[in-house]
C-alpha cells in the first residue's frame, strides 16, 4: 500500500484545521488537548512538514496545511458517504443526563444550547429528581449530584465548588442584611442552616421566627421570591443563571462558601461510558474550567 499516515492523526488534523483550536478539536473527538497536540506533532513528523503555525493564543494553517486539510476533509467525507450508502447511517443514541430539579433547571438546561451547537448530532434527554437518594434509572448516561461526595455505591468526581447568595425581587430596593434579618425568609428543605450560616458569616444573628415559608426545591424558593413572599439563599450559580434567563430577581449580598459541591456520579461496577457521555463530561469540565479562569 502507498504511504498513508495514521488515520487517527488524520481525523485529529481535520478537526483541528476546521476549528483552528486544539481545545475545540479535543472536545469534538473526546480527547484531551494534550492528545490532540501529540497527534498533530506526530503527523507533522511523519510528513516532515509543519501543518500549523502556533502563536500565543491561536493557531493557523500553513500553506501546506491548508492544501492538505482540503484533501483530508474530502477523503474522510468520501469514506463517511460510502459507509452510509453501503451500511446505512449510524443509529443516533440519545444522551440521558440526570440531575436534581434545581440543577437541571438553573444550570444544565442553560448550558445545553452550547453543547448542542458543538454536537448537533447528539440528541439529549434531561431528566430530574428532587432527592439525591432516589435511584438512577439504568439508562442514565451522565448523573450530576449536589452534596458531599460520600454516597454509598458510587464513585464521585468533584466538578466545582459552590457559593450561596441571598436573592430578592428585582422590582424592590435591595435590602441590607439587617433588613433581611427580620424576614420574611424562605427556607429550602435540606439546607435549613443556609440563612444561619449566611448571617453568621457577616456577624449577625439568625431569628427562626423570620421564617415564613419552607419549600423542597430552589425552583419553588425562587418563585416565592419573585412573587414578593420573602428572601431566599440559593447557589450563586443558580441565581446568576435564573437572572440571565430573565427571572425578575437580583442578588442582595456577597457570596459565601457553600459546604456542598457538584459531582459527576458513576455507579460502582457500571460499564464503560458511551462516546456521547465522554464528550459531554469533557465539555462540562472545560466549561467549568473556563468559568473558574474568568
N, C-alpha and C positions, 0 to 999 in steps of 0.2 A: 504493500500500500504506500502511496505517496505520503510525504511529510504531513502530519496532522497533529497540532498541539492538543494537549489535554482538553477534552470537551468541557470539563468543569471550569477551566480557566477561561475558555471562550465565552461561556454563559455569563461568568462574572464580569468579563470585559465588556460584553454587550450592555449589561445593566449599568455598569459604572459610566460607560460612554453616553448612555441615554440620560442618566441623572446628572452627570458631571459632579458626582458627590459619592464618596465611598460609603458614608453612613447610610444614605438613602438606598444605595445598592444592597448593602448588608441587610437592611430591613426587608427589602423585597425578596431576597434569596434565603432569609432565615439564617444568615451567617453573622459572625462578629465582624466589626470593621477591620480588625487585625487579619482575619482570614481573607477578606477581600483584598487588602493590601498585599498579602502574601501571594494570592493568585495572580495579581497584576504583575508583581515583580518576577514571578516565575515565568509568566508568559513573555514578558519583555526579555528575560534572559534566554528563553528558548528561541525567540525570534532574532535576538541580537540587535534590538532597536527599541527606542523609547516610544511609548504609545501616549503618554501623558506628560505634560509639564506641570510641576507642583509648585504652588505658591502657598503663602501662609494660611489662607482660609479657603482656597478654591483650587480646582484642577481644570486643566484644559487639554483637549486632544492635540497632539502634534499633527502635522500634515499627513504623515504615515498613519497615525491613529485614526484620523477622520476617514481615510480611504478604507482602512481595514475594518472599521466599525460598520460601514455600509455593507461590506461583503459578509461579515459575520452575521449581521442582523438579517440579511436576505437569506443566508443559509439556514439559520435557525427557524426563520419563518417558513421556509420551504419544508423543513422537517416537520414542523408542527402541522402545516396544512396537509401533508401526506399522511401523517399519523391519524389526524381527524377523519380524513377521507376514507382511509382503509379500515380503521378500527373504531371510529366513532369518537365524538368529543368526550373528554373526561367528565365523569359524573361530579357535579358540584356538591360538596358536602357542607352543610350548614354548620357554622361555628356557634356553639352554645356557650354563653357566658352567664354565670350566676353570681349575684351579689345581693346584699341587703337592699331593701327597697330604697332607702335614702341614698346609699352609694350608687345604686343603679340610676336613680332619678337625677341626683345633683352632681354626679361625677362621670360615670361611664357613658351615659347617654350623651353627655355634652362632648365627649371625645370621639364617639363613633363616626361622625361625619368625616373626620380627617382620615381615620383608618379606612373608611370606605373609598375615599379618593385615592389612597395609595394602593388598595387591594380591591378593586371593583368586582373581581370575580369570586370574592368570598362572601356568601350570604351570612348574616349574623342574626342570631336569636338571643335576646337579652331577657333572662328570667330573674325574678326577685323573690325574696323571702323576708320575714321580719326578724326571726330569731336565729342566731348562729347555730344552735344545736339541732336545727331541723336538717334531716339527712339530705345530701345532694343526690339528685337523680343520676342514674348510671350514665345517661347520655350527655352530661355536662362536660365540656372540654376545658373550660377555664373557670375557676372559682376564686373570687376576691372576698376576703373577710376582714372585718374590723375587730381587733381585740388585742390580746397579749401574746399571741403566737404559741399558746400552750395547750392547744386542743388535742385530745387523745385520738389516735388512729390516723393522723395525717402528718405530713411534713409541711412546714410553713416557711415561706421565703418572704422576708420583710421587704415591702416595697417602698415605704416612705413614713417619716414621722408626721404627726399631725399637731395642729394647734386649735384652740377654740376662741371664739369671739362672741360678744353679745350683739344681737340684732334688734332693730326697732323699725316701725313703719317709716317709709321714705317720706311720707307727706307731713310728718311731725318733726318739730325741732329735735335735734339729737340730745338726749338727756345725759347728764353726768352720772357717775356711778352712785353718788349718794341719792340721786333721784330714783335710780333703778332699784336701790335697796328696798324701797317701800313698795315695789311691785306696781301692778300685778306681774308675777313671774310665771313662766311656763316651764315645767319640768318634763324631761323625756325619760321614760321608764328605762332603767338600766344605767342611767347617767345622772342619778338624782343629786350627786355631790358636785356637779359641774358649777352650779351657782356658788356654793360654799367655797370651792377652790378658787373661783374667779375673784370673789370679793376678798378672800384671804390674801391672794397674790397682790392685792392693792391696799392691804392694811385695813380692810373693812370687815364688819361682821355680817353674818347672814341671818335674816329673820325668816324662820319657817312659815310664819303667818302671812308672808308676802306671796306665797304660792297660791295661784288661782286655778291653774289647770295642770293636769298630768296627762301626757299622751304617750303612745308607744313608738312613734316614729318622728324623725326630723321633718318629714313631709308635713305631718299634721301640725307640728310645732310652728313651722314657718307659715302655714295657712292661718293659724291663730294670730300670729304677729301681724300678718298682712291685714287681718280683719280688725286690728286695733285692740286685741284682747290682752296684750301684755308684751313682755320682753322674753327672749329665749337666748340661751347659749348653744351654739352649734359649731361644727367643724368649720374652720376658716375656709377650707376648700369648698364646702357645700354652700356657704354664704356667698362667696365670690361668684360661683357658677350660677346660683339662683339669680343673683343681681344681673349677671351678664345675660341671662336668658330673659330678662325683663321683669322679674319679680319686684314689686314696689317695696323694697327693703333697703336698709342701709346698715353698715357696720357701726356700732355705737361705742366701741372701745378697742384698745390694742389687744393683739393675740397673746395668749399664754400657752405654754406647752400642755399637750394632752397625753395622758399616760398610755393610751392605746394607739396602735398603728394599723395600717392596711397591709395585708399579707396575701400572697398567692398560695392557695391551698391545693395539695395533692394527696388523695387517699393513699395510705401505705399499701404497697402491692399493686398499685394501678399500673396499667400498661404504658407504653411509650406515648408521648404526646403526638397528636396529629400535626401535620405540617402547618395547618392554619392556626392551631393553638400556639405552636412555637413562634410563628410570625407575630401573633397578637401579643404574646408575653414580651417578646423582644422589643416590639414597637412601644408597648406601655412603659417598659423600663427606660427606653430612650426619651420618651415624653417627660417622665418624672425627672430624669437627669437634667434635661433641658430646663424644666421649671425651676429646679433647685439652683442651677447655674445663674438664672436670671434673678 
